[in-house]
């Protein structure tokens, strides 16, 4: 199983980005998924969780009300919609499949004016 994130980039404070995480050539419809982030010099932080069917989600306190996790099992894709971005959201964002202990390579998000 491989995971591939994309959608990162540079954005001004208050802006939005949408990060997809794809598992090409395989299916993860039966498994929960997570998004993490890691800022320079800091520990990896859980950002969001979504259950296998998408009916249950949880978020880290720092992103509640601003970020939304969703999934399209038909496309083997999990999304992280990030709104009202702040400079402290700057980090590498990674998706994680616990069932296989597999991480994506990460995508850089930079929030700066």
C-alpha positions in Angstrom: 0.0 0.0 0.0 1.3 3.5 -0.9 -0.1 6.9 0.0 0.4 10.0 -2.0 -0.4 13.5 -0.8 -0.6 16.6 -3.0 -2.1 20.1 -3.0 0.4 21.8 -0.7 1.8 25.2 -1.4 2.2 28.8 -0.2 -0.9 30.8 0.8 -1.5 34.0 2.7 -3.1 34.0 6.1 -6.9 33.6 5.9 -6.5 31.5 2.7 -7.6 28.0 1.9 -6.0 24.8 0.6 -7.4 21.3 -0.1 -5.1 18.4 0.3 -5.9 15.0 -1.3 -4.3 11.8 -0.2 -4.6 9.0 -2.8 -3.9 5.3 -2.5 -3.3 4.4 -6.2 -3.9 0.8 -7.2 -5.4 -0.2 -3.9 -8.4 0.3 -1.7 -8.6 1.6 1.8 -12.4 1.8 2.0 -12.4 -0.5 5.0 -10.0 1.5 7.1 -9.9 4.7 9.1 -7.5 7.4 7.9 -5.6 10.1 9.6 -3.9 13.4 8.7 -0.9 14.5 10.7 1.4 17.5 10.4 4.9 18.2 11.4 6.4 21.7 11.7 10.1 22.3 11.7 11.6 21.4 15.1 8.3 20.2 16.5 6.8 16.8 17.1 4.3 15.2 14.7 0.8 16.3 15.5 -2.5 14.6 14.8 -4.7 16.9 12.7 -7.8 14.9 11.8 -9.3 11.4 11.8 -12.0 9.9 9.7 -13.7 6.5 10.1 -13.8 3.9 7.3 -17.3 5.0 6.2 -16.8 8.7 6.8 -19.5 8.9 9.4 -17.2 9.7 12.3 -14.5 12.5 12.4 -12.3 14.1 15.0 -9.9 17.0 14.9 -7.0 18.4 16.9 -7.9 21.4 19.0 -5.8 23.8 17.0 -7.8 23.1 13.8 -11.3 22.6 15.0 -13.8 24.7 13.1 -11.3 25.5 10.3 -10.3 22.1 8.8 -12.6 19.4 7.4 -11.6 15.8 6.7 -13.6 13.8 4.1 -13.2 10.8 1.9 -14.3 9.3 -1.4 -13.9 5.6 -1.2 -14.8 5.2 -4.8 -11.7 7.2 -5.7 -9.5 5.8 -2.8 -9.0 9.4 -1.7 -9.1 11.2 1.6 -9.2 15.0 1.6 -8.2 17.7 4.1 -10.0 21.0 3.5 -8.1 23.8 5.3 -9.8 27.2 5.7 -8.8 30.3 7.6 -5.2 29.3 7.5 -2.8 30.8 10.0 1.0 31.1 10.0 1.1 28.5 12.7 -0.4 26.0 10.3 2.8 26.0 8.4 4.1 22.3 8.3 4.5 19.2 6.3 1.1 17.4 6.1 1.1 13.6 5.9 -1.7 11.1 5.7 -1.5 7.8 7.6 -3.1 4.4 7.3 -2.9 2.8 10.7 -4.0 -0.6 9.5 -0.9 -1.0 7.4 1.3 1.5 9.3 1.9 3.4 6.1 2.7 7.1 5.8 2.6 9.2 2.7 5.7 11.3 1.7 4.1 14.5 2.9 3.2 17.8 1.2 4.5 21.2 2.4 2.0 23.9 3.4 3.4 27.4 4.1 1.2 30.2 5.4 2.9 33.6 5.2 2.2 37.2 4.2 
